[in-house]
Amino acid sequence: MQKKLHIRKGDIVIVNSGEYKGQQGRVLEVDGKKKRAIVEAVNMVSKHTKPNADNPQGGIIKKEAPIHISNLNVVDPSTGEAARIGRKLNDNNKLVRYSKKSGEEIK
């Protein structure tokens, strides 16, 4: 069984190490097996493409490459800073994620 990750698709995250340290972006995709995520406008790479139906000219395309989730933190909705994530039961007995720093629930 695969362990749950602290990051989900659609989260706003901040990069906490590496070349893109300090940048924020929305998570576009999460790969649970490889523990990597694709974040909007972070870790951009140049990809050489042959001409095809989508791009009849071909050429060099800039696109996001995956980044390891250990280098990402979810942004706390109240403070706008990086926050660690916990899980707890809410009033309706549903498991929800919350910020350990502010205690606020993360949607």
Secondary structure, 3 states (H helix, E strand, C coil): CCCCCCCCCCCEEEECCCCCCCCEEEEEEEECCCCEEEECCCCEEEEEECCCCCCCCCEEEEEECCEEHHHEEEECCCCCCEECEEEEECCCCCEEEEECCCCCEEC
